Amino acid sequence: MKDTLKKWLGGLLIVGMVGCGSAETDSASSSSQVSNKSVGQSGVKDDVSNPNVVQVAVGSADHSTLVAALQAADYVDALTNVGPFTVFAPVNTAFDELPAGTLESLVKPENQRKLRDILEYHVLLGVYKKGDFLSGRKMGTADGRSVEINVDEAGEVYVNGGKILGTVEASNGIIHVIDKVLVPN
């Protein structure tokens, strides 16, 4: 009886090892994997889960300038983490409204910290839906400053004068699309 039990447990152990081995092979070839480069959370390829705030921005033709700025500021990994975040995401045309040469200057490597400060000024820690914003409320941003919220009579929400055009939920927070680049004073 003991010999039969040993053989049966040994067989289970071998089946378990083979099964684990094939699971490792399967997971290595699946769409959810880490690239071989030494990168942070943004290096994880995942086409199955709900997209995070950066993946949503990457998928939006209206946010290509924002994505380029996130990359130049080395801020992609921070926003692909768990969060939760509320991100005020300026559309491409909002960047066009900046004074001539501003964006070109900010994306230079020597201005990376300044660009990152500006991008962090667009991020709140926690999830704030449009209905959570109250007129006159000041909200602390990821860079340690505050933005001011205003709600007009029609219920339109403005952040430092930038109008929220739409809202998209993401796996690690919420994105409010805005028509203005928020520049800290």
C-alpha positions in Angstrom: 0.0 0.0 0.0 2.8 2.4 0.9 4.7 1.6 -2.3 1.5 2.3 -4.3 1.0 5.6 -2.5 4.6 6.6 -3.1 4.4 5.8 -6.8 1.1 7.7 -7.1 2.5 10.8 -5.3 5.7 10.5 -7.4 3.6 10.5 -10.5 1.7 13.5 -9.4 5.0 15.3 -8.7 6.2 14.6 -12.2 2.9 15.6 -13.7 3.0 18.8 -11.6 6.6 19.6 -12.8 5.7 19.0 -16.4 2.6 21.1 -16.0 4.5 23.9 -14.4 7.2 23.7 -17.1 4.6 24.1 -19.8 2.9 26.9 -18.0 6.1 28.8 -17.9 6.6 28.2 -21.6 3.0 29.3 -22.2 3.3 32.4 -20.1 6.6 33.4 -21.7 4.9 33.3 -25.1 1.7 35.0 -24.1 0.8 38.6 -24.8 1.4 39.5 -21.1 5.2 39.5 -20.7 8.1 41.7 -19.6 10.5 42.8 -22.3 14.2 41.9 -22.1 15.2 45.6 -21.7 15.8 47.0 -18.3 12.7 49.1 -18.0 10.1 49.7 -15.4 6.4 49.0 -15.3 5.9 50.5 -18.8 8.0 47.6 -20.2 5.3 45.1 -19.3 3.4 44.2 -22.5 -0.2 43.5 -21.7 -2.9 43.5 -24.4 -5.4 41.7 -22.2 -6.0 43.8 -19.1 -7.8 47.2 -19.1 -5.4 49.9 -20.2 -3.7 52.2 -17.7 -3.7 56.0 -18.1 -0.6 55.9 -20.3 -1.9 53.2 -22.5 -5.1 55.2 -23.0 -3.1 58.3 -23.9 -1.0 56.3 -26.4 -4.1 55.0 -28.0 -5.5 58.5 -28.5 -4.4 60.4 -31.7 -5.4 63.6 -29.8 -2.7 63.0 -27.1 0.4 62.3 -29.2 2.1 65.4 -27.9 1.4 64.5 -24.3 2.8 61.0 -24.8 6.0 62.5 -26.4 6.3 64.8 -23.4 5.8 61.9 -20.9 8.5 60.0 -22.7 10.9 63.0 -22.7 10.3 63.6 -19.0 10.9 59.9 -18.2 7.4 60.0 -16.5 5.8 57.0 -18.3 6.8 54.4 -15.6 5.4 56.5 -12.8 2.0 56.7 -14.5 1.8 53.1 -15.5 2.0 52.0 -11.8 -1.0 51.0 -9.7 -2.1 54.6 -8.8 -4.8 55.5 -8.4 -4.4 58.7 -10.4 -6.5 61.5 -11.8 -4.8 62.9 -14.9 -5.7 66.1 -16.6 -4.6 65.3 -20.2 -4.2 68.3 -22.6 -5.1 67.6 -26.2 -2.5 68.3 -28.9 -4.1 71.7 -29.8 -3.6 72.8 -26.2 0.1 72.4 -26.6 -0.1 74.5 -29.8 -1.3 77.4 -27.6 1.9 77.5 -25.7 4.3 80.4 -26.6 6.4 79.6 -29.6 9.4 77.4 -28.8 8.2 76.4 -25.3 7.5 72.8 -26.0 10.7 72.4 -28.1 12.7 73.8 -25.2 11.0 71.7 -22.6 11.7 68.3 -24.3 15.4 68.9 -24.4 17.3 66.6 -22.0 18.6 69.5 -19.9 15.0 70.6 -19.2 13.7 67.1 -18.2 13.1 68.1 -14.6 11.2 71.2 -15.5 9.0 69.2 -18.0 8.4 66.5 -15.4 7.3 69.2 -12.9 4.8 70.5 -15.4 3.5 67.0 -16.1 3.2 66.2 -12.4 1.1 69.4 -12.1 -1.5 67.6 -14.3 -1.8 64.6 -11.8 -3.8 64.2 -8.6 -3.3 61.3 -6.4 -6.6 59.4 -6.1 -9.6 59.2 -8.4 -11.8 62.2 -8.8 -14.7 62.0 -11.0 -16.2 65.1 -12.6 -19.0 65.2 -10.0 -16.4 65.3 -7.2 -15.1 68.7 -8.3 -16.5 71.7 -6.5 -16.2 75.3 -7.6 -13.4 77.1 -5.7 -11.8 73.9 -4.5 -8.0 73.8 -4.6 -6.6 70.3 -5.1 -3.0 69.2 -4.5 -1.1 67.9 -7.4 1.7 65.3 -7.6 4.3 68.1 -7.8 3.1 69.5 -4.5 1.3 72.6 -5.8 -2.5 73.1 -6.2 -4.9 73.5 -9.1 -8.1 75.4 -8.7 -11.4 73.9 -9.8 -14.3 76.0 -11.1 -17.8 74.8 -12.1 -19.9 77.1 -14.2 -23.7 77.5 -14.2 -24.1 74.9 -16.9 -22.1 72.4 -14.9 -18.9 72.5 -17.0 -15.8 71.9 -15.0 -12.6 73.9 -15.4 -9.1 73.3 -14.0 -7.1 76.4 -13.8 -9.2 77.7 -16.7 -8.8 74.5 -18.8 -12.2 73.0 -19.6 -12.8 69.3 -19.1 -13.8 68.0 -22.5 -14.4 64.4 -21.7 -13.5 61.7 -19.2 -12.0 58.2 -19.7 -11.6 55.6 -17.0 -8.4 53.5 -16.9 -7.3 50.6 -14.8 -5.2 52.8 -12.5 -7.2 55.9 -12.4 -9.2 58.4 -14.5 -8.3 60.8 -17.2 -10.0 64.1 -17.8 -9.3 65.4 -21.2 -8.7 69.2 -21.1 -8.2 72.0 -23.6 -5.3 73.7 -21.9 -1.8 72.9 -20.7 -1.6 73.6 -17.0 1.6 75.6 -16.3 2.4 76.2 -12.6 3.1 79.7 -11.5 
